């Protein structure tokens, strides 16, 4: 009984090993259908807002001078400017194409392109920014309860280990 299972598994591995790698053009078609560049660009606004929210929360209860506030307000914009420079689509696209070519075969890319060009696929693409934005809000809310618990656990561990603060 084991031999047929082994032969079947071996045949499956061999079939995958000979699967046709996707063409760069087909991967680019998939990236276009998923609006990968637009998604990447929209990520910057989400990251910037998250930074602003985090900085605002960390500064709660602290009195800042106008100059300190001006400097801190500029930080997220400067950070995003660096991100846009280092992670722009022209630099990232070839890396994505290579990653997809190493990960998927031609048949899988063709199936993904067909899906993302379909009405259901386009609905997925169109609604994903909202899903990502809401999921980040959920994660941030969860972090508000998690971080104090994590901090308390760390402090307890430090006390048990008799490590000075």
C-alpha positions as CSV (number, residue, x, y, z in Angstrom):
1,X,0.0,0.0,0.0
2,X,2.9,2.4,0.7
3,X,4.5,1.9,-2.6
4,X,1.6,3.3,-4.7
5,X,1.3,6.3,-2.4
6,X,5.1,6.9,-2.8
7,X,4.9,6.6,-6.6
8,X,1.9,9.0,-6.6
9,X,3.8,11.5,-4.5
10,X,6.9,11.2,-6.6
11,X,4.8,11.8,-9.8
12,X,3.3,14.9,-8.2
13,X,6.7,16.3,-7.3
14,X,8.0,15.5,-10.8
15,X,5.0,17.2,-12.4
16,X,5.6,20.3,-10.4
17,X,9.3,20.3,-11.1
18,X,8.5,20.4,-14.9
19,X,5.8,23.0,-14.6
20,X,6.3,25.8,-17.0
21,X,7.5,29.0,-15.3
22,X,5.4,32.0,-15.9
23,X,6.5,34.6,-18.4
24,X,7.4,38.0,-17.1
25,X,4.5,39.4,-19.3
26,X,1.9,37.2,-17.6
27,X,3.2,38.2,-14.1
28,X,3.0,41.8,-15.2
29,X,-0.6,41.2,-16.3
30,X,-1.4,39.8,-12.9
31,X,0.2,42.8,-11.2
32,X,-1.9,45.1,-13.4
33,X,-5.1,43.2,-12.7
34,X,-4.5,43.3,-9.0
35,X,-3.5,47.0,-9.2
36,X,-0.4,46.2,-7.3
37,X,1.1,49.6,-7.9
38,X,-2.0,51.5,-6.7
39,X,-2.1,49.2,-3.6
40,X,1.5,49.9,-2.9
41,X,1.0,53.7,-3.2
42,X,-2.1,53.6,-1.0
43,X,0.0,51.8,1.7
44,X,2.0,55.0,2.2
45,X,-1.1,56.9,3.4
46,X,-2.0,54.1,5.8
47,X,1.6,54.0,7.2
48,X,1.7,57.7,7.6
49,X,-1.6,57.8,9.5
50,X,-0.5,55.0,11.7
51,X,2.7,56.8,12.6
52,X,0.7,60.0,13.3
53,X,-1.7,58.1,15.6
54,X,1.1,56.3,17.4
55,X,3.1,59.5,18.0
56,X,-0.1,61.3,19.2
57,X,-0.7,58.4,21.7
58,X,2.8,58.4,22.9
59,X,2.7,62.1,23.5
60,X,-0.5,62.1,25.4
61,X,-0.2,64.0,28.7
62,X,3.1,65.6,27.6
63,X,3.3,69.3,27.1
64,X,5.3,70.2,23.9
65,X,6.5,73.6,22.7
66,X,5.3,74.8,19.4
67,X,8.7,74.0,17.9
68,X,8.7,70.4,19.3
69,X,5.2,69.9,18.0
70,X,6.2,71.2,14.5
71,X,9.2,68.9,14.5
72,X,7.2,65.8,15.5
73,X,4.4,66.7,13.0
74,X,7.0,66.6,10.2
75,X,8.4,63.2,11.1
76,X,5.8,61.0,9.4
77,X,6.0,63.0,6.2
78,X,9.8,62.7,6.1
79,X,9.6,59.0,6.8
80,X,7.1,58.4,4.0
81,X,9.2,60.5,1.6
82,X,12.1,58.1,2.3
83,X,9.8,55.1,1.9
84,X,8.6,56.4,-1.5
85,X,12.1,56.9,-2.6
86,X,13.4,53.5,-1.5
87,X,10.3,51.4,-2.2
88,X,8.9,53.0,-5.4
89,X,7.2,50.9,-8.0
90,X,10.0,51.2,-10.5
91,X,12.4,49.5,-8.0
92,X,9.9,47.0,-6.6
93,X,8.2,45.8,-9.7
94,X,11.1,43.7,-11.0
95,X,11.4,42.2,-7.6
96,X,7.7,41.3,-7.5
97,X,7.9,39.8,-11.0
98,X,10.9,37.6,-10.0
99,X,9.2,36.6,-6.8
100,X,6.0,35.6,-8.6
101,X,8.0,33.7,-11.3
102,X,9.8,31.8,-8.6
103,X,6.6,31.0,-6.7
104,X,3.9,30.3,-9.3
105,X,3.8,28.3,-12.5
106,X,2.3,29.6,-15.7
107,X,-1.0,27.8,-15.2
108,X,-1.4,29.3,-11.7
109,X,-0.6,32.8,-13.0
110,X,-3.1,32.4,-15.8
111,X,-5.8,31.3,-13.3
112,X,-5.0,34.2,-11.1
113,X,-5.2,36.7,-14.0
114,X,-8.5,35.2,-15.0
115,X,-9.9,35.5,-11.5
116,X,-8.7,39.1,-10.9
117,X,-10.1,40.2,-14.2
118,X,-13.5,38.7,-13.3
119,X,-16.2,40.7,-11.5
120,X,-15.5,38.9,-8.3
121,X,-11.8,39.5,-8.6
122,X,-12.3,43.2,-9.3
123,X,-14.6,43.4,-6.3
124,X,-11.9,41.9,-4.2
125,X,-9.3,44.3,-5.6
126,X,-11.6,47.3,-5.1
127,X,-12.6,46.4,-1.6
128,X,-9.2,45.3,-0.3
129,X,-8.0,48.8,0.7
130,X,-11.1,49.2,2.9
131,X,-10.4,45.7,4.4
132,X,-6.8,46.6,5.0
133,X,-7.7,50.0,6.6
134,X,-10.3,48.3,8.9
135,X,-7.9,45.5,9.8
136,X,-5.2,48.0,10.8
137,X,-7.8,49.7,13.0
138,X,-8.7,46.4,14.6
139,X,-5.0,45.5,15.1
140,X,-4.3,48.9,16.7
141,X,-7.3,48.4,19.1
142,X,-6.0,45.0,20.0
143,X,-2.5,46.4,20.6
144,X,-4.0,48.9,23.1
145,X,-5.0,46.0,25.4
146,X,-2.0,43.8,24.5
147,X,0.9,46.2,25.1
148,X,0.1,46.9,28.8
149,X,-0.2,43.2,29.5
150,X,3.1,42.6,27.6
151,X,4.8,45.4,29.5
152,X,3.5,43.9,32.9
153,X,4.7,40.5,31.9
154,X,8.2,41.8,31.0
155,X,8.4,43.8,34.3
156,X,7.4,40.7,36.2
157,X,10.0,38.6,34.4
158,X,12.6,41.3,35.2
159,X,11.6,41.3,38.8
160,X,11.8,37.5,39.1
161,X,15.2,37.5,37.4
162,X,16.2,40.3,39.8
163,X,17.3,42.5,37.0
164,X,17.4,46.2,37.9
165,X,15.3,48.5,35.7
